[in-house]
Amino acid sequence: MPTVETVLEQLTALADPGKLEGMAHFALVGEKRLGIPVPPLRRLAKQLGKDHALALALWQSGYSEARILASMIDVPDQVTEVQLEQWVADFDAWDICDQVCMNLFEKVPATIARIPQWVNREEEFVRRTPFSLIACLAWHDKQAGDASFIAYFPLLSQVATDERNFVKKAVNWALRNIGKRNPHLNQAAIQFAEELQKLDSKSARWIAADALRELTGDAVQRRIHERPVS
């Protein structure tokens, strides 16, 4: 069985410090970042298989890439509410937040109930988390009904005036993904964005304008009308 020490050795072997400057340009930062892109991490995760204990140990190492890898190998059914809160509190970069939401949190039922709580938190990456999660669910959860996503609009509206870059971009991402699910949600998202445009907030107007540009565009309109209604 792999140990945290051997996996960290593998990560060190994959490290490319020369990539750190370029990654920092895209705000991929962190005191313990090795310079490893996501594809090699996915290949390593496939080799390791699912392992909850190893995931916890990798997270505790503090390395950015080890934490992304941890989200790939953890076992959703074994994730506790305590773990959810501990990991969210540790988020220090947008890629860790989004990868954890995409790889793990969206598969943990207890996470959904925490969305309103995290929306009300002030820390930038904690507040980003629920909207990254909504974006991931809109993308991947094919069984969810339209009403479950429309119910998130008040939360998007609540935070749309937050001017912090990583918050407003996640709100925008969530809105765009909701609006790309099907024609009904597309129209609902467009109407919601038009309401956001009326707010006296530079952030809300940017979120709305960017979402409307994509959701009303030919590419999205063609795609959602060609696919079966979800």
N, C-alpha and C positions, 0 to 999 in steps of 0.2 A: 504494500500500500504506500502511496506517495506521502511524504511528510512535508510540512510547511517549509522546512529547511531545503529539501531537494527542489521543491517548486520555486522557491526564491532564487536558488542557484540557476534554474532554467530561465527565470525571468532576467536575471543579471546577464546571462549569456545572450539574451535577445536585445538587451539594452543598446540604444543608439543615442548617446548624448548629443550627437550632431543634429538630431531632430528637435531638440528641446527649444532652440531659438524659434524655429518655424512654428512649433506647436504653441509657444507663448504668444505668437502673433494672433492666433485664434483663441486666445484666453484659455488654453489648455495648460494650466499651471498647477503648482503644488510643490512643497518643499521636498517631497520624496517621489519625484516623477522620473522614470527611467528612459522615456523616449521610445516607447513601443506602440505602434499603431494597433488598431482593433483586430484586423485579420489574423495576425500571429497569435493573439490572445484566444481567438475562437478556435484555432487549430489546437492549441494547448489544452483548452477546456474540453475539447472532444476526446483528446487522449486521456485526460484525467477522469472523466466521467463525473457523475453527481456524487458529492461528498459534503454533507452539511458541516461536519466538524472541521474539515480542511478549509471550507469557505470562511468559517468564523476566524480561524487562525490567520488566514491570509488577510482578512480585513484588519485584524489587530496589528499587522505589520506596518500599516500606514502608507505603504507604497500605492500610488495612484493606480498603476496597472494591476497590482495584486488585488485591489479592491474591485476593479472591473472584472477581473478573472473570477473573483469570489462570487459575484452576482451571476456569473455564467454557470458555475458548478453547484450552487446551493440548491437545496431541495425545498420547493415552495411549501409543502405540507409540514415542514419542520421549522419554518420561520415563526417566531413568536412576536407578540406585540412589543415586548421589550426590545427585541432585536430591531424591529422596524424603527423605533424611536432612536436607538443608538446609532444606527447607520445614517438616518436622515440628519442627525445632529453633526455627523462627521463630514457631510458633503462640503467640499471646498472648491469644486470646479463643475462647470456645467456638463461636461462629458460623463463624469462619474454619476451625477444625478440622473442623467438621461439613460445611461447604460443600465443602471440598477433598476430604473423603472421598466425599461424594455425587457431586460433579461429575467427579472425576478419579481418585482413588486406587483406588476400587472397580473401575476399568476397567484398572488396571495390574497384570499378573500378579505382578510382583516384590514388590508391596506385601503380598500374602498371606503370603509367607514371613517378613516382618518383624513380623508380629503378635506372636509370642512375645517377640521382642527388645524391642519397645516396651512390652509389659506389664511387663517387668523394669526399665524406666527409671523414675527417681524424679520427673522433671519432670511437673507436673500435666497439662499439655496434651499432652505426649508420651504419657503413660499413658492419657489419654482417647482418643487416636487409635485404638488397636486395637479398642476397644469401639464407637466410632462407626462404624468400618469394618465390624465384624461386624453392627451394626444395619442398615447400608445394604445389605450383602450379603443379609441375611435378607429385606429388603424387595424388592430388585431382581433378585437372581440366581435366576431361575426354574429353571435347569438343575441347581443344586447339590442333592446328595442329603441326606437327613436326617442321615446319619452325620457329614457334614462340620460340621454345626452342633452336634450333641451333643458332638463332640470339643472344642468351645470351652468347655464347662462347667467343666473344671478351671481354665482361665484366669479365668473369671468368679469362681470360688470363691477363687482366689488373691488377687484384688484386692477382693473384696466387703467386706473389713474396712477398706479405705482410706476414712477419714472425709472426705476432701476432696470438696467439693460437685460439682465438674465431673468427677471420676472416678466417684463412686458413681452419679451420674445417667446416665452413659454405660453403666455396667454394667447398670443397670436397663433402659435403652433397648434394649440388645442382647438381654437376656433376654426382654423383652416382644415384640420383633419376631420372635425365634426362635419363641416360643410362639404367634404368630399366623399362621405359615405353613400349618399343616395340623393335623388332629386328633392325629396321632402326636406331632408336636413340641410341640403344646399340652400333652399329658399329660406328656411328658418335662420340659418347662419347669416345669410345676406341681410335679412331684415334686422337681425340683432346688430350686425356691424353698422348698419345705417343709423341705428339708435345711438351706438357708441360715438359716431361722428358728431353728434350734437352736444357731447359733453365738453365742458371747458377744461380740456386736458390734452396736452401735446401727446402724451403717451397713448391715451385712448384713441385719438384721431389717427395716430400712426398705425396702431393695431388694426383699426377699422379699414383704413385705406389699403394697407398691404393685403389684408384678407380679401377685401372686395376685388382687388386686382386679380387675384388668383381664382377666387370662386366664381367670378362672372366671366372668366376667360374661356376662350374656345376649347382649350385642351381639357379643362375640368368638365365643362358642359358636355363635351362629346363623350368623355369617359363615363360619367355617371348615368348618362342616358343610354349608353350601349350595354352596361352591365345589368344583371338582374337586380331588382329591388331587394335590399337586405332587410 
